[in-house]
Amino acid sequence: MTGVGALGEFVTYYATLVFIMNPFGAAPIFLDIAGKLHPWERRRLANLVAAATAILLLLVALTGDLLLRLYMINLDEFRLAGGIVLIAIALHRLEGESRTMAPDPRDAALVPLAMPLLVGPATMTYVIVFSSQGGGAALFAAILAAVGTVWAILVASEAMLRVLGWSTMRILTRITSLFVAGVGAAMVHTALLHWGIAVK
């Protein structure tokens, strides 16, 4: 693979992961959970969320192909199911439905902030599909870069909400949801194409 090709793959993986994890939608929830904490505790919570998210995604990337073989699912079957999940989650976000939140912010780094808020079915599906078809170093680098972006937005979430406001953050969430739905539709189309059902 050429350097340009690898860079293109990295950018695609990175942008899609950021869209799916939706840090603009996660920021208000993070503040709802951690808003009463001291600023240094909020940053520490953001650090823990980022670390947990990175570890979960890297584990999924490393074990995705094994999981498919274990459950005797081929890549196109999983791609079709995953595309439907992505579309469903994008529609859920477009409707503006809320998520369940943990009562104690000090216990929220893993659940619900890292999982399922950031590493939910859609994120895991995307990582499994593209790790199984040879995402390699570009995918691993994109995971780390996307998690870094999420961390930066969580750390800056209070200032961002003060400047942009809740309405703008909700609009950004809906815009990214449209891209997520598009990725889901592309995955469904690819699976159907490989089965000879769809046309290019």
VOPAGU-2260 file (C-alpha; in pm, 1 decimal, decimal comma):
REM VOPAGU-2260
SITE   aa  ch    i         X         Y         Z
SITE  MET   A    0       0,0       0,0       0,0
SITE  THR   A    1     128,5     344,8     -90,4
SITE  GLY   A    2     176,0     618,4     165,3
SITE  VAL   A    3    -107,0     817,8       6,1
SITE  GLY   A    4    -337,4     513,4      23,5
SITE  ALA   A    5    -253,4     452,5     389,4
SITE  LEU   A    6    -311,2     819,9     470,7
SITE  GLY   A    7    -646,9     811,8     292,9
SITE  GLU   A    8    -751,9     504,0     490,8
SITE  PHE   A    9    -640,0     667,2     815,7
SITE  VAL   A   10    -843,7     982,0     744,0
SITE  THR   A   11   -1152,6     776,4     654,1
SITE  TYR   A   12   -1126,7     558,1     966,0
SITE  TYR   A   13   -1054,6     857,3    1188,6
SITE  ALA   A   14   -1342,5    1072,6    1060,1
SITE  THR   A   15   -1591,0     785,3    1076,4
SITE  LEU   A   16   -1489,8     687,7    1430,4
SITE  VAL   A   17   -1526,3    1046,9    1549,0
SITE  PHE   A   18   -1869,7    1070,3    1383,6
SITE  ILE   A   19   -1984,5     741,1    1539,3
SITE  MET   A   20   -1850,4     815,6    1889,9
SITE  ASN   A   21   -2013,6    1160,0    1860,3
SITE  PRO   A   22   -1808,9    1361,8    2113,8
SITE  PHE   A   23   -2035,5    1665,2    2061,6
SITE  GLY   A   24   -2326,8    1458,4    2185,4
SITE  ALA   A   25   -2115,9    1304,7    2462,9
SITE  ALA   A   26   -1993,7    1640,8    2597,5
SITE  PRO   A   27   -2327,1    1753,1    2750,8
SITE  ILE   A   28   -2374,7    1408,0    2906,6
SITE  PHE   A   29   -2020,0    1418,8    3043,6
SITE  LEU   A   30   -2095,3    1757,5    3201,0
SITE  ASP   A   31   -2426,7    1631,9    3339,3
SITE  ILE   A   32   -2239,9    1352,9    3515,4
SITE  ALA   A   33   -1922,0    1541,9    3611,8
SITE  GLY   A   34   -2048,6    1899,7    3637,0
SITE  LYS   A   35   -2033,5    1912,6    4017,2
SITE  LEU   A   36   -1676,9    1782,8    4034,2
SITE  HIS   A   37   -1373,3    2005,3    4090,8
SITE  PRO   A   38   -1203,7    2095,6    3755,0
SITE  TRP   A   39    -903,7    1868,3    3824,7
SITE  GLU   A   40   -1142,2    1580,5    3902,0
SITE  ARG   A   41   -1327,9    1643,8    3575,5
SITE  ARG   A   42    -998,9    1628,2    3384,0
SITE  ARG   A   43    -905,9    1308,1    3566,0
SITE  LEU   A   44   -1244,2    1160,0    3472,4
SITE  ALA   A   45   -1187,8    1262,2    3108,4
SITE  ASN   A   46    -845,8    1090,9    3122,0
SITE  LEU   A   47   -1003,3     770,6    3256,5
SITE  VAL   A   48   -1280,1     778,8    2995,3
SITE  ALA   A   49   -1024,9     821,4    2713,6
SITE  ALA   A   50    -802,5     541,7    2847,4
SITE  ALA   A   51   -1097,0     302,2    2887,1
SITE  THR   A   52   -1227,2     388,9    2539,2
SITE  ALA   A   53    -886,9     332,2    2375,9
SITE  ILE   A   54    -835,6      -2,2    2552,5
SITE  LEU   A   55   -1184,8    -126,0    2459,9
SITE  LEU   A   56   -1150,9     -27,0    2093,3
SITE  LEU   A   57    -801,8    -175,2    2057,9
SITE  LEU   A   58    -922,7    -501,7    2216,1
SITE  VAL   A   59   -1214,5    -512,4    1973,1
SITE  ALA   A   60    -979,6    -445,1    1679,4
SITE  LEU   A   61    -744,4    -723,4    1789,3
SITE  THR   A   62   -1013,4    -984,1    1859,2
SITE  GLY   A   63   -1276,3    -892,4    1597,9
SITE  ASP   A   64   -1178,4   -1154,9    1340,8
SITE  LEU   A   65   -1158,6   -1421,2    1612,7
SITE  LEU   A   66   -1508,6   -1330,3    1733,7
SITE  LEU   A   67   -1649,7   -1364,6    1382,4
SITE  ARG   A   68   -1493,8   -1709,6    1345,7
SITE  LEU   A   69   -1605,9   -1811,4    1695,1
SITE  TYR   A   70   -1969,0   -1731,9    1614,1
SITE  MET   A   71   -1935,1   -1867,1    1255,8
SITE  ILE   A   72   -2040,7   -1535,7    1098,5
SITE  ASN   A   73   -1884,9   -1426,8     771,5
SITE  LEU   A   74   -1779,9   -1067,3     714,6
SITE  ASP   A   75   -2066,9    -979,1     480,2
SITE  GLU   A   76   -2327,1   -1110,2     724,8
SITE  PHE   A   77   -2173,8    -901,6    1000,8
SITE  ARG   A   78   -2137,6    -604,1     765,9
SITE  LEU   A   79   -2510,1    -619,7     682,7
SITE  ALA   A   80   -2613,2    -645,7    1049,7
SITE  GLY   A   81   -2365,7    -374,6    1147,1
SITE  GLY   A   82   -2491,0    -138,9     876,6
SITE  ILE   A   83   -2847,4    -178,7    1004,6
SITE  VAL   A   84   -2726,9    -107,0    1361,3
SITE  LEU   A   85   -2546,3     208,3    1244,9
SITE  ILE   A   86   -2856,6     334,4    1064,6
SITE  ALA   A   87   -3077,4     258,5    1366,7
SITE  ILE   A   88   -2844,4     442,1    1606,2
SITE  ALA   A   89   -2818,6     739,5    1370,5
SITE  LEU   A   90   -3199,7     760,5    1354,9
SITE  HIS   A   91   -3214,9     732,6    1734,7
SITE  ARG   A   92   -2981,0    1032,0    1764,3
SITE  LEU   A   93   -3172,1    1231,5    1504,6
SITE  GLU   A   94   -3484,6    1189,3    1717,2
SITE  GLY   A   95   -3290,1    1338,8    2008,8
SITE  GLU   A   96   -3357,1    1058,4    2257,3
SITE  SER   A   97   -3157,9    1071,0    2580,6
SITE  ARG   A   98   -2930,1     809,3    2735,3
SITE  THR   A   99   -2918,3     662,0    3081,1
SITE  MET   A  100   -2667,4     827,3    3313,4
SITE  ALA   A  101   -2479,7     697,2    3616,7
SITE  PRO   A  102   -2566,4     853,8    3952,6
SITE  ASP   A  103   -2209,0     878,9    4081,4
SITE  PRO   A  104   -1959,4    1059,6    3853,9
SITE  ARG   A  105   -1662,9     880,9    4013,8
SITE  ASP   A  106   -1800,6     546,8    3894,5
SITE  ALA   A  107   -1893,8     667,7    3546,9
SITE  ALA   A  108   -1563,3     644,5    3356,4
SITE  LEU   A  109   -1621,5     290,9    3227,7
SITE  VAL   A  110   -2002,9     275,6    3244,8
SITE  PRO   A  111   -2180,5     466,1    3095,0
SITE  LEU   A  112   -1922,8     713,0    2956,1
SITE  ALA   A  113   -1674,3     479,0    2785,5
SITE  MET   A  114   -1933,5     207,6    2726,9
SITE  PRO   A  115   -2197,5     234,0    2587,5
SITE  LEU   A  116   -2180,4     611,9    2528,1
SITE  LEU   A  117   -1857,9     610,0    2321,8
SITE  VAL   A  118   -1793,1     240,0    2259,2
SITE  GLY   A  119   -2141,4     121,5    2175,8
SITE  PRO   A  120   -2266,1    -136,0    1922,9
SITE  ALA   A  121   -2208,2     101,4    1629,9
SITE  THR   A  122   -1844,1     173,9    1718,5
SITE  MET   A  123   -1765,5    -191,7    1786,8
SITE  THR   A  124   -1933,5    -300,4    1463,1
SITE  TYR   A  125   -1733,4     -53,8    1255,8
SITE  VAL   A  126   -1401,5    -154,4    1417,1
SITE  ILE   A  127   -1470,2    -528,6    1381,5
SITE  VAL   A  128   -1564,6    -498,3    1013,9
SITE  PHE   A  129   -1260,4    -296,7     912,7
SITE  SER   A  130   -1011,6    -480,7    1134,2
SITE  SER   A  131   -1135,5    -806,1     978,5
SITE  GLN   A  132   -1072,7    -678,2     626,4
SITE  GLY   A  133    -718,7    -563,4     700,8
SITE  GLY   A  134    -745,8    -216,5     852,7
SITE  GLY   A  135    -404,2    -270,3    1009,4
SITE  ALA   A  136    -185,6      14,6    1128,8
SITE  ALA   A  137    -409,4     281,6     972,4
SITE  LEU   A  138    -706,8     162,8    1180,2
SITE  PHE   A  139    -505,0     142,1    1503,1
SITE  ALA   A  140    -364,3     491,3    1446,3
SITE  ALA   A  141    -714,5     621,6    1367,7
SITE  ILE   A  142    -850,2     470,9    1691,7
SITE  LEU   A  143    -584,3     650,4    1897,7
SITE  ALA   A  144    -634,5     978,8    1708,8
SITE  ALA   A  145   -1014,1     959,4    1742,1
SITE  VAL   A  146    -989,4     887,5    2114,7
SITE  GLY   A  147    -750,6    1183,6    2146,9
SITE  THR   A  148   -1010,3    1404,0    1977,2
SITE  VAL   A  149   -1284,8    1278,8    2209,1
SITE  TRP   A  150   -1060,5    1345,2    2511,0
SITE  ALA   A  151    -988,0    1702,0    2394,1
SITE  ILE   A  152   -1359,3    1773,8    2347,6
SITE  LEU   A  153   -1448,1    1629,9    2689,3
SITE  VAL   A  154   -1176,4    1838,6    2857,7
SITE  ALA   A  155   -1297,7    2151,0    2675,4
SITE  SER   A  156   -1668,2    2061,7    2706,3
SITE  GLU   A  157   -1756,0    2329,7    2962,3
SITE  ALA   A  158   -1596,7    2607,7    2755,8
SITE  MET   A  159   -1750,6    2471,1    2433,6
SITE  LEU   A  160   -2100,3    2466,4    2580,5
SITE  ARG   A  161   -2052,2    2817,0    2713,9
SITE  VAL   A  162   -1950,3    2943,2    2367,6
SITE  LEU   A  163   -2169,7    2729,8    2140,1
SITE  GLY   A  164   -2469,1    2659,0    2361,4
SITE  TRP   A  165   -2678,7    2344,2    2393,4
SITE  SER   A  166   -2870,9    2406,8    2070,1
SITE  THR   A  167   -2554,3    2420,6    1858,2
SITE  MET   A  168   -2422,5    2101,0    2019,9
SITE  ARG   A  169   -2751,6    1926,6    1940,1
SITE  ILE   A  170   -2730,9    2047,1    1578,8
SITE  LEU   A  171   -2374,1    1912,5    1548,9
SITE  THR   A  172   -2493,8    1578,2    1686,5
SITE  ARG   A  173   -2766,9    1560,0    1423,1
SITE  ILE   A  174   -2523,9    1650,3    1142,5
SITE  THR   A  175   -2278,6    1377,3    1246,1
SITE  SER   A  176   -2571,5    1133,3    1274,0
SITE  LEU   A  177   -2645,4    1181,8     904,2
SITE  PHE   A  178   -2286,9    1080,1     821,7
SITE  VAL   A  179   -2318,5     774,5    1049,7
SITE  ALA   A  180   -2639,4     673,5     867,6
SITE  GLY   A  181   -2451,5     711,1     538,1
SITE  VAL   A  182   -2171,8     481,6     659,5
SITE  GLY   A  183   -2434,8     225,8     765,3
SITE  ALA   A  184   -2605,6     242,7     427,3
SITE  ALA   A  185   -2268,7     193,1     253,0
SITE  MET   A  186   -2198,6    -117,2     465,5
SITE  VAL   A  187   -2540,3    -265,8     380,9
SITE  HIS   A  188   -2487,9    -188,8      10,6
SITE  THR   A  189   -2142,8    -353,7      11,4
SITE  ALA   A  190   -2280,8    -672,7     167,9
SITE  LEU   A  191   -2567,6    -687,4     -83,1
SITE  LEU   A  192   -2323,1    -613,9    -366,0
SITE  HIS   A  193   -2102,8    -908,7    -265,1
SITE  TRP   A  194   -2411,0   -1134,3    -266,1
SITE  GLY   A  195   -2508,1   -1014,1    -613,7
SITE  ILE   A  196   -2830,2    -852,0    -488,9
SITE  ALA   A  197   -2733,3    -487,3    -534,8
SITE  VAL   A  198   -2566,5    -306,1    -822,9
SITE  LYS   A  199   -2298,1     -38,1    -818,1
